[in-house]
Amino acid sequence: MDWPIAEVARMSGVTARTLRHYDELGLLPPARIGANGHRYYEERQILRLQQILVLRALGVGLTEIGRILSEQVDEVDALRGHHRRLLAERDRLDALAGTVSRTIAELEQSRKDGHPMTINRPENLFEGVTPSHYEDNMRDFPDIAEEVGRRAATMSQADADAAHRERTAQMVRLAELMAAGHSADADPVQAEIDIQYRALTELRPVPAEEYRAVGRSVVDNATWRAAYEAIAPGLAAYQRDAIEAYAAARLD
C-alpha cells in the first residue's frame, strides 16, 4: 500500500512543501513517482518520516538527522534510541516547567512587595531550554532555520553554550531598558536591536519585511513568547515593537 504526498501531509501534519524539501535533501525520497509526477510513500517511508519528526521535535538539525539516519541499520534499535531521547526530553521539560514555576512565584512576590523583580542569575531563567530550540523558533523562516541548524551542527558544546548565554543576556538587557522606561524606538534599545540584526545577517541577508515578520513571531510563536515573558511581562511585544521601529528607520 502506498499514499500520495497530499495524504502523507494530512496524516503527519507536515506540509507537502516540507516533504519535497526532505526529498531534495535526501532524507526522505518517495517510494515512487507516478506518471502524473506525484510522489507516493510506502510504509518504510512513513516510518522514516516518523523518525525524522521525532528527531526534529527533539531539536536535532536536518544535517544531523541525515547523519543519524544514514548510520542506522535496524529500525527497532533506532526507535530505542529515539525513545531514550524522548525520555531525556521529558526530563528537560520537567526542568523547564520548574523554571517557569519559580519565575512565576518570584514575579508574583515582586508585585506583591511593590518592587521590580531582580535578576541576579539570568541563566537560571533558561534552565531546561537548549540552544537548539532557537532553530525551532525560526520554523516560519526555513532558510534562516536551516542555516542556524548547519552552524549549530559544527559548534562545540562550549561555543553553543556561550551563544545561548549571549542570547539570554541580550534579552535581559532589553528587559532592563524596558523597565527603565525607554520607548521601543529609543537609541539604547535600537542599539541592542542593531546587534541582533547584524548577528542574523551573518547567516544571510534579511530584508525589512522579513525582519518585521521575525519580530511578529516573537509574539505569535508561543514558545518564543514564553521565553521572553519569563524574563519580564510585556518583553515579547517590546522586542516586536523595537524591531518594527528598527526596520522602519534603518531598513526601509
MOGI-V919010 format. One record per residue. N is the residue number from 1. OMEGA is omega in whole degrees, -180 to 180 (999 if undefined). NEAR is the number of other ideal C-beta (glycine too) atoms within 8 Angstrom. Layout:
n = {N/N}
omega = {OMEGA/OMEGA}
near = {NEAR/NEAR}
This chain:
n = {1/2/3/4/5/6/7/8/9/10/11/12/13/14/15/16/17/18/19/20/21/22/23/24/25/26/27/28/29/30/31/32/33/34/35/36/37/38/39/40/41/42/43/44/45/46/47/48/49/50/51/52/53/54/55/56/57/58/59/60/61/62/63/64/65/66/67/68/69/70/71/72/73/74/75/76/77/78/79/80/81/82/83/84/85/86/87/88/89/90/91/92/93/94/95/96/97/98/99/100/101/102/103/104/105/106/107/108/109/110/111/112/113/114/115/116/117/118/119/120/121/122/123/124/125/126/127/128/129/130/131/132/133/134/135/136/137/138/139/140/141/142/143/144/145/146/147/148/149/150/151/152/153/154/155/156/157/158/159/160/161/162/163/164/165/166/167/168/169/170/171/172/173/174/175/176/177/178/179/180/181/182/183/184/185/186/187/188/189/190/191/192/193/194/195/196/197/198/199/200/201/202/203/204/205/206/207/208/209/210/211/212/213/214/215/216/217/218/219/220/221/222/223/224/225/226/227/228/229/230/231/232/233/234/235/236/237/238/239/240/241/242/243/244/245/246/247/248/249/250/251/252}
omega = {175/-177/175/-176/-179/-180/177/177/-180/-177/-172/-175/178/-178/177/178/179/178/177/178/177/177/-180/179/-177/-179/-173/175/178/177/178/173/-175/179/179/180/-179/178/178/-175/177/-175/-178/179/178/178/179/177/178/-180/179/-176/176/180/176/179/178/177/180/179/-176/178/179/177/178/179/-179/-177/-179/-178/-177/176/-176/-177/180/177/179/-179/176/178/178/180/178/178/-179/177/177/178/176/179/179/-180/175/179/180/178/178/178/-180/179/179/180/178/-179/-179/178/179/180/-180/177/179/-180/-179/179/178/179/177/180/-179/179/-175/180/179/179/-174/173/-177/176/-179/-179/-177/-179/175/176/-180/178/178/-174/178/180/-169/-180/178/-178/-179/179/175/-180/179/-179/-180/-178/-178/-177/171/179/179/179/179/179/179/178/179/179/180/176/178/-180/178/-179/179/178/179/178/180/177/178/-179/180/176/178/175/-176/-179/179/-176/-179/179/-179/176/177/-180/178/177/-180/-178/180/177/180/-178/170/178/177/179/180/-179/-173/-176/178/179/174/180/175/179/179/-180/177/178/-173/179/-172/-179/180/-179/-179/179/178/-176/176/178/180/177/180/-176/-179/179/178/177/179/-178/179/177/178/179/179/-179/-179/-175/-170/-173/-179/999}
near = {4/8/10/11/13/7/8/15/12/6/8/8/4/9/6/8/6/8/15/10/9/11/12/6/8/6/11/10/5/11/8/7/7/9/3/4/5/8/12/13/13/10/6/7/13/12/9/11/15/8/12/13/10/11/13/11/7/9/9/9/12/10/9/11/13/11/8/10/11/6/6/9/4/6/7/6/9/10/9/8/8/11/8/8/11/10/8/8/10/8/8/10/9/9/10/11/9/10/15/10/8/8/10/8/8/9/10/8/8/11/7/6/6/4/6/5/8/6/9/3/5/11/8/7/11/11/10/12/9/8/10/10/10/9/12/11/10/12/8/7/11/8/7/13/12/9/10/13/13/10/9/12/9/5/9/5/6/6/8/11/9/8/10/12/9/8/10/12/9/11/14/11/9/14/12/8/12/13/8/6/4/9/5/10/9/9/5/8/16/13/8/13/12/10/9/9/11/8/7/11/9/5/9/7/4/11/7/8/7/9/15/11/10/14/14/9/13/14/9/6/11/5/9/11/12/9/11/13/11/9/12/10/5/8/14/12/8/11/13/12/11/16/14/11/13/14/14/8/9/7/9/6}
